[in-house]
Amino acid sequence: MSAIRLLVLGAVRQHGRAHGYQVRNDLEYWGAHEWSNAKPGSIYHALKQMEKQGLLHAHEIAPSTAGGPPRTEYEITDRGEEEFFRLLRESLVSYDQKMDIQSAAVGFLVELERAEALALLRERIRRIEEWRAAVTEHYVPEGGPGQLGHIGEIMNLWVHTADSDAAWTRGLIDRLEAGAYTFAGEGERFVGVLAEGQENPYATGERHAGDDR
């Protein structure tokens, strides 16, 4: 699974309609260029590919408010909506994913209803515990990781990472059960995208050929 698909679909979805530079600007605002492969070339490529796949609809004539050439605006389709939620749900429950995928999923968590989000996070803990048990049973010697010399530190790292993820997930569940954040169907949610022309304090400032398309 690639985080870029979830990130791009989610950004377009939150805008309703957005051109490529808006999507790039949002992802840089979220810091995604630091913790994922959301670089300009990857973003613009993903937009075009998902338009070909029927996940996004391209509106070919969208004049630039900055006075530049017309830009293509993208809008999520019904198929794109289904793919967005499929990726979101899978990313939340799967432990054997990279951090960028988990981070992207957490960023869109409130697009779900609270009850479903909680159920998915509990399933995540179950899968972490299942994974941890399998690792300690099949890969850790009876005498402990130290029996493998410094290689045993790999097992220590695996187990420590799993325990840390499970502890964080339990903490998030506690916060959500206490009413933290506004989820789908509960009212007006936090807006995490930038309005057209709004300054992005975290923008890289690097130009890309796709910025004006």
Secondary structure in CASP SS format (residue, H / E / C, confidence):
PFRMAT SS
TARGET T0000
AUTHOR 0000-0000-0000
METHOD secondary structure of the structure
MODEL  1
M C 1.00
S C 1.00
A H 1.00
I H 1.00
R H 1.00
L H 1.00
L H 1.00
V H 1.00
L H 1.00
G H 1.00
A H 1.00
V H 1.00
R H 1.00
Q H 1.00
H H 1.00
G C 1.00
R C 1.00
A E 1.00
H E 1.00
G H 1.00
Y H 1.00
Q H 1.00
V H 1.00
R H 1.00
N H 1.00
D H 1.00
L H 1.00
E H 1.00
Y H 1.00
W C 1.00
G C 1.00
A H 1.00
H H 1.00
E H 1.00
W H 1.00
S C 1.00
N C 1.00
A C 1.00
K C 1.00
P H 1.00
G H 1.00
S H 1.00
I H 1.00
Y H 1.00
H H 1.00
A H 1.00
L H 1.00
K H 1.00
Q H 1.00
M H 1.00
E H 1.00
K H 1.00
Q C 1.00
G C 1.00
L C 1.00
L E 1.00
H E 1.00
A E 1.00
H E 1.00
E E 1.00
I E 1.00
A E 1.00
P C 1.00
S C 1.00
T C 1.00
A C 1.00
G C 1.00
G C 1.00
P C 1.00
P C 1.00
R E 1.00
T E 1.00
E E 1.00
Y E 1.00
E E 1.00
I E 1.00
T C 1.00
D H 1.00
R H 1.00
G H 1.00
E H 1.00
E H 1.00
E H 1.00
F H 1.00
F H 1.00
R H 1.00
L H 1.00
L H 1.00
R H 1.00
E H 1.00
S H 1.00
L H 1.00
V H 1.00
S C 1.00
Y C 1.00
D C 1.00
Q C 1.00
K C 1.00
M H 1.00
D H 1.00
I H 1.00
Q H 1.00
S H 1.00
A H 1.00
A H 1.00
V H 1.00
G H 1.00
F C 1.00
L H 1.00
V H 1.00
E H 1.00
L C 1.00
E C 1.00
R H 1.00
A H 1.00
E H 1.00
A H 1.00
L H 1.00
A H 1.00
L H 1.00
L H 1.00
R H 1.00
E H 1.00
R H 1.00
I H 1.00
R H 1.00
R H 1.00
I H 1.00
E H 1.00
E H 1.00
W H 1.00
R H 1.00
A H 1.00
A H 1.00
V H 1.00
T H 1.00
E H 1.00
H H 1.00
Y C 1.00
V C 1.00
P C 1.00
E C 1.00
G C 1.00
G C 1.00
P H 1.00
G H 1.00
Q H 1.00
L H 1.00
G H 1.00
H H 1.00
I H 1.00
G H 1.00
E H 1.00
I H 1.00
M H 1.00
N H 1.00
L H 1.00
W H 1.00
V H 1.00
H H 1.00
T H 1.00
A H 1.00
D H 1.00
S H 1.00
D H 1.00
A H 1.00
A H 1.00
W H 1.00
T H 1.00
R H 1.00
G H 1.00
L H 1.00
I H 1.00
D H 1.00
R H 1.00
L H 1.00
E H 1.00
A C 1.00
G C 1.00
A C 1.00
Y C 1.00
T C 1.00
F C 1.00
A C 1.00
G C 1.00
E C 1.00
G C 1.00
E C 1.00
R C 1.00
F C 1.00
V C 1.00
G C 1.00
V C 1.00
L C 1.00
A C 1.00
E C 1.00
G C 1.00
Q C 1.00
E C 1.00
N C 1.00
P C 1.00
Y C 1.00
A C 1.00
T C 1.00
G C 1.00
E C 1.00
R C 1.00
H C 1.00
A H 1.00
G H 1.00
D H 1.00
D H 1.00
R C 1.00
END
